[in-house]
Amino acid sequence: MIIDCHGHYTTAPKALQAYRDAQIAALESAGKGAPARTKGTVAISDDQIRESLEGAQLKLQRERGTDVTVFSPRASAMAHHIGDYTTSLHWTEQCNDLIHRVCSLYPANFVGVCQLPQSPGVSPTSCIGELERCVNELGFVGCNLNPDPSGGHWTAPPLTDRYWYPFYEKMIELDVPAMVHVSSSCNPSFHATGAHYINADTTAFMQFLTADLFKDLPSLRFIIPHGGGAVPYHWGRYRGLAQDMKRPPLDELIGNNIFFDTCVYHQAGIDLLLKIVPLDNILFGSEMVGAVRSIDPETGHYFDDTKRYLDAAAWLTAEDRRKLFETNARRVYPRINKAAPAATPLA
């Protein structure tokens, strides 16, 4: 079985964005006699959901030979910097409910991961209720955690600060990981997917390197997406920094706590990732129908067809491939074992 750990519902029916647009418009009219905010509804039929997927994610799953996608709301649309906590909660619940409907319609193809109702300056403990609802009631297997709800201004404490610990403790209790994933950038200095995303991946790793978070919470698990940002390319720099700061060696640091996906869109980048980061800490991911949707003129294939890059890494053994495509994901997202049972017994 091939499990893609990184997928977003980027093709959701237009009614979802219409709801968001109306929500933002209501915020802008607040104080001008606008009615009290209510959650409201999003009118999307099952057929509209099917139509949004059949020509996109499902089509690409079939063409590329993948089986299950760990699926979450569109990351760039989380936009936690818009409005306040109530705004974020209503938007988050609508997005997560839609993911649940996708997973219910296509249980063999999608497993849910939730967005969180984060808001700048609001404690992450406010997200515990939605995490519990999504895991316990909707059957989700993880969450996306935004280290910068301010949208590019980085006003939140580092991920290693005790500010986050109550939420982490709930993750451990529920046995779910978090993908560290920022959203859109409202800072014009940072292009969202080309700079802000990669900056955040790199920043998260450096935060983890400098603190004892995993000594305090040894069962905590994070996925750093997009191949770890700049980390594999500058592995020597981080090894040196760790050594100079009297921190543990990097292999020991990442241990069973930090994982990277394969959302890297060229062969040389994937080759570097596979040779630098321990294979036990890499999960197959494609982010398909994501940040880069075009065909690479140098190869004639889509940039985000990352399975092709792994297939072309001839030095990988059969066991290596099994780890990358399936068993690592099952270790990091243990609840997936119920949602997507293995075709063969796992060692």
QUIRA-V566672 format. One record per residue. N is the residue number from 1. D_FIRST is the distance of its C-alpha to the first C-alpha in Angstrom with 1 decimal. Layout:
# QUIRA-V566672
N/D_FIRST + N/D_FIRST
This chain:
# QUIRA-V566672
1/0.0 + 2/3.8 + 3/6.4 + 4/9.9 + 5/12.5 + 6/15.5 + 7/16.4 + 8/19.9 + 9/21.6 + 10/23.9 + 11/24.6 + 12/25.9 + 13/28.9 + 14/32.2 + 15/33.6 + 16/31.6 + 17/33.5 + 18/36.7 + 19/36.4 + 20/36.1 + 21/39.0 + 22/41.1 + 23/40.3 + 24/41.4 + 25/44.5 + 26/45.4 + 27/45.2 + 28/47.5 + 29/50.0 + 30/50.1 + 31/53.7 + 32/55.0 + 33/55.2 + 34/51.4 + 35/50.3 + 36/48.4 + 37/44.7 + 38/42.5 + 39/38.7 + 40/39.1 + 41/36.4 + 42/34.1 + 43/34.4 + 44/31.1 + 45/30.2 + 46/26.9 + 47/27.5 + 48/28.1 + 49/24.7 + 50/23.0 + 51/25.2 + 52/24.3 + 53/20.5 + 54/20.5 + 55/22.1 + 56/20.4 + 57/17.0 + 58/15.7 + 59/17.2 + 60/15.7 + 61/12.1 + 62/12.9 + 63/14.9 + 64/12.8 + 65/9.5 + 66/7.6 + 67/6.2 + 68/7.9 + 69/11.1 + 70/13.2 + 71/16.3 + 72/20.0 + 73/23.4 + 74/24.7 + 75/25.6 + 76/28.8 + 77/30.1 + 78/30.1 + 79/33.4 + 80/34.5 + 81/37.9 + 82/39.0 + 83/41.3 + 84/41.2 + 85/39.1 + 86/39.8 + 87/38.7 + 88/35.4 + 89/34.8 + 90/35.4 + 91/33.2 + 92/30.4 + 93/30.5 + 94/30.5 + 95/27.5 + 96/25.4 + 97/26.5 + 98/25.3 + 99/21.8 + 100/21.9 + 101/23.0 + 102/20.1 + 103/17.6 + 104/19.8 + 105/19.9 + 106/16.2 + 107/14.5 + 108/11.2 + 109/11.2 + 110/13.1 + 111/13.8 + 112/17.4 + 113/19.1 + 114/22.8 + 115/25.7 + 116/28.7 + 117/32.3 + 118/33.6 + 119/37.1 + 120/39.3 + 121/41.5 + 122/39.9 + 123/38.5 + 124/34.7 + 125/35.6 + 126/36.1 + 127/32.3 + 128/31.7 + 129/32.4 + 130/29.9 + 131/27.1 + 132/28.0 + 133/28.1 + 134/24.7 + 135/23.0 + 136/25.1 + 137/25.8 + 138/23.1 + 139/20.1 + 140/19.2 + 141/17.4 + 142/19.5 + 143/22.2 + 144/23.5 + 145/26.7 + 146/29.3 + 147/31.5 + 148/34.1 + 149/34.9 + 150/38.0 + 151/36.2 + 152/37.2 + 153/40.2 + 154/38.5 + 155/40.7 + 156/38.4 + 157/38.6 + 158/36.1 + 159/32.8 + 160/34.3 + 161/37.4 + 162/38.0 + 163/38.2 + 164/34.4 + 165/34.3 + 166/34.7 + 167/31.6 + 168/29.7 + 169/30.9 + 170/29.5 + 171/26.1 + 172/26.3 + 173/27.6 + 174/24.7 + 175/22.2 + 176/20.7 + 177/20.6 + 178/22.3 + 179/21.4 + 180/24.8 + 181/25.4 + 182/28.8 + 183/29.9 + 184/32.5 + 185/35.5 + 186/39.0 + 187/40.5 + 188/41.4 + 189/41.1 + 190/37.3 + 191/35.3 + 192/32.4 + 193/29.3 + 194/31.0 + 195/33.0 + 196/32.5 + 197/28.7 + 198/28.9 + 199/32.0 + 200/30.4 + 201/27.4 + 202/30.0 + 203/32.4 + 204/30.0 + 205/29.2 + 206/33.0 + 207/33.7 + 208/31.3 + 209/33.0 + 210/36.4 + 211/36.2 + 212/35.3 + 213/32.9 + 214/30.4 + 215/33.4 + 216/34.3 + 217/30.9 + 218/28.7 + 219/25.7 + 220/25.5 + 221/22.4 + 222/22.4 + 223/20.1 + 224/22.4 + 225/21.0 + 226/21.8 + 227/21.3 + 228/24.0 + 229/26.7 + 230/29.4 + 231/28.4 + 232/26.6 + 233/29.4 + 234/32.1 + 235/30.6 + 236/34.0 + 237/35.8 + 238/33.8 + 239/34.2 + 240/37.9 + 241/38.3 + 242/36.7 + 243/39.0 + 244/42.0 + 245/41.3 + 246/40.9 + 247/37.3 + 248/34.6 + 249/32.8 + 250/29.8 + 251/27.2 + 252/28.9 + 253/29.2 + 254/25.6 + 255/24.6 + 256/22.2 + 257/23.5 + 258/22.8 + 259/19.6 + 260/19.2 + 261/16.8 + 262/16.6 + 263/18.6 + 264/21.0 + 265/22.1 + 266/23.4 + 267/22.6 + 268/25.3 + 269/24.2 + 270/20.6 + 271/22.1 + 272/24.5 + 273/21.9 + 274/19.9 + 275/23.3 + 276/24.9 + 277/22.6 + 278/21.1 + 279/17.5 + 280/16.9 + 281/18.1 + 282/16.0 + 283/13.1 + 284/11.5 + 285/13.5 + 286/15.3 + 287/17.8 + 288/17.7 + 289/20.9 + 290/22.4 + 291/25.2 + 292/25.1 + 293/24.6 + 294/26.4 + 295/25.9 + 296/26.8 + 297/29.9 + 298/29.4 + 299/26.0 + 300/26.1 + 301/22.7 + 302/21.9 + 303/22.4 + 304/19.3 + 305/16.9 + 306/15.8 + 307/12.8 + 308/15.7 + 309/17.4 + 310/14.8 + 311/14.5 + 312/18.3 + 313/18.6 + 314/19.5 + 315/20.4 + 316/16.9 + 317/16.0 + 318/12.9 + 319/12.9 + 320/13.6 + 321/10.6 + 322/8.3 + 323/10.6 + 324/10.7 + 325/7.2 + 326/6.2 + 327/9.1 + 328/11.8 + 329/10.8 + 330/10.9 + 331/14.2 + 332/15.7 + 333/14.7 + 334/15.1 + 335/15.8 + 336/12.3 + 337/11.8 + 338/14.1 + 339/13.1 + 340/9.4 + 341/9.4 + 342/7.0 + 343/6.7 + 344/8.8 + 345/11.5 + 346/11.3 + 347/14.4
